[in-house]
Structures are given as C-alpha cells and as structure tokens.
Amino acid sequence: MLIISLVFLAVFLLVIAVAFHLHSEPAAQRKITATRLAAISANAISKQADAQVDEVLRDQKFSSTPWLNTQLLKVDTLERVRLLLLQTDSKWSVGQLLAYSVLAAAGGFFLAYSRTRQVPAGILFGGIAIFAPFARVLHLRARRMAKFEKRLPEALEMMVSSIRAGHSLLSALGTVAKESPAPLCTEFRKCFDEQNFGMDLRTAMQNLAVRVPLHDVQIVVTAILIQRESGGNLAEILERVAHVIRQRFRLKNQIRTHTAQGRLTGWILAFLPVVLGCAIYLVNPEYISRLWQNPLGTKLLYASAVMTVTGALIIRKIVNVRM
C-alpha cells in the first residue's frame, strides 16, 4: 500500500512539473508576445476607426467620381435621393442610381420602339422604365423599415436591461449596436459612432430619426431627449415606449389582415391586363398587334394605362390606413 501511494505521488508530482514547464514562459518571451498583441490590437482599432470615417464620408458623397460629384452637389433635389439611399443602406451612390435609371429608360425605349415602330410608345415605356431602379430602392427601403420596426421593441428591452445594470445611455446604445441583428445594429452603430466622434446626443438621435423615418423611432428619440432635459427614470420610460410600440405593431397587423382582400384586389386589377396582354401576344401576336398598329388602338392603350394606374392608386389610398 505504501509503494502504491509513493508511485501515485511521484506520478502526480511529475504531471504537475510537466504542466508547469509547458505553461511557463520566460519573461522576455512574454514581453515580446504582449508587445505583438498590443500592436495587433492597435492596428485593428485604427483600421476600424478608418472604416467608420470612410463610411461617414461615403454617406456625404453623391458619386465616387470627383467631377461628377461636384456637378451633382449643385442640384438641390438630389439630396432627397441621397437620403433615400441612406435610408436603404444601399452601396449605390446617387450617380450610380441615375446611371441605372438612364440605362433602364434607354432599354425600355428601344425595346418598345423595336416592337411597335412608334416613337410615342417608346417614350412611354422608356418613361416607365426610368423609375425601375427607384422602385427597387423603395422596395428595399420598405422591407428594411419593416424589419427595423419589428425588432425595435427587443432593442429597447436590451437598452432597459443595460441601463438597469448600471450602464450609461451611450453604453446601452453600444450594446444594442453589438448584439442586435441587422438593420438595428447598423443604425445604432452609426448613432454610437457619431457620439464617439464628438457629436452631441441631440444631433445623433435626430440623425437616427432621419435615417429611419418611422413613427416609432420618433417616439423613442423624443422620449430620450425629453428625459435628458427634464430628468426621470430612463429605463422605465423606454420600457413603456417598448410596450406602446408592441401594441401599435399588433394593431397594425390586425389592420393589414382586414385590408388584405382590398390590397389583393388592387394588385390583380393592376397587373391582370398586362399579364393577359403578354399571354395573348405569345399565343397570337398578329391578333393583339392591331392595338398599336391602328391609331385608335394606340389611343385605347394610352387611355387604359392611365385608368389602370389611377384605379390602382385609388385602391391603395383606400386600404392604406395611417396610424
């Protein structure tokens, strides 16, 4: 028994000695390793800061081409287009969007003219095609805003938990920027970076409300700014705001459910003539081509297009309930 105990003790001491030898490191080697890690960390932080500055500067440019950017800056109305791209978080610049619109218009004109041999028809289809890139951007913007609105209460609850744990508002914004999914992390990170660059809280929160033009975000920004001026329990305020936003989102879903039939009717009435006309053209091109070969048929096409668009807009106005 004594021999077994001695053997066990010897093996135990041998294992401890080997582990200590493997994990021990000379002081000079530890110093070199620490210096390398500090240099790598400083380089990573510098690259991250440069990327943040480049992103801020990118949002202020209309085009990456200097001379085109100078010319576009002179047009005041393009500021709304830049704001639209900023709200979409698109990688496109204003110049690229305009270039795609011109290419779409040219493609629509030549496609319609090659089929009908009539300049008015080409101009009509070219004028419609020029808005195709803008329609794509608007669709992406609407989908992004819907995702933001759906996940905003979760972000507010995360901020409430962070504030109740003793963190500041800036730290709570940083937590949301790190832990939340897109697109919340993108927008809150921009707000967090703006304050780190020296911007005051009011301006940073107002910029957030501009980038995310939602009524819920305006409620949050107003609540935070009023609390900063008049005081109060910010965690309790944000918790109540999150509850209000959840109730509004639930009511909005109920409204969408009740108006689903009207919206579906609008889409069917708007696209049924176009789809049916394309199907008839594929089956019997000579039968439907009389519409644009005859002057009276051309006038009927123009009148039907105007009435279809007008009807779709009227139905959209009826089923769109503002809250």
Protein Blocks (a to p, Z undefined) as FASTA:
>chain_A
ZZmmmmmmmmmmmmmmmmmmmmpccfklmmmmmmmmmmmmmmmmmmmmmmmmmmmmmmmp
cbfblklmmmmmmpmklmmmmmmmmmnopabdfklmmmmmmmmmmmmmmmmmmmnopakl
mmmmmmmmmmmmmmmmmmmmmmmmmmmmmmmmmmmmmmmmmmmnopafklmmmmmmmmpc
cfklmmmmmmmmmmmnopafklmmmmmmmmmccfklmmmmmmmmmmmmnopafklmmmmm
mmmmmmmmmmmmmmmmmmmmmmmmmmmmmmmmmmmmmmmmmmmmmlmmmmmmpmklmmmm
mmmmmmmmmmmmmmmmmmmccZZ
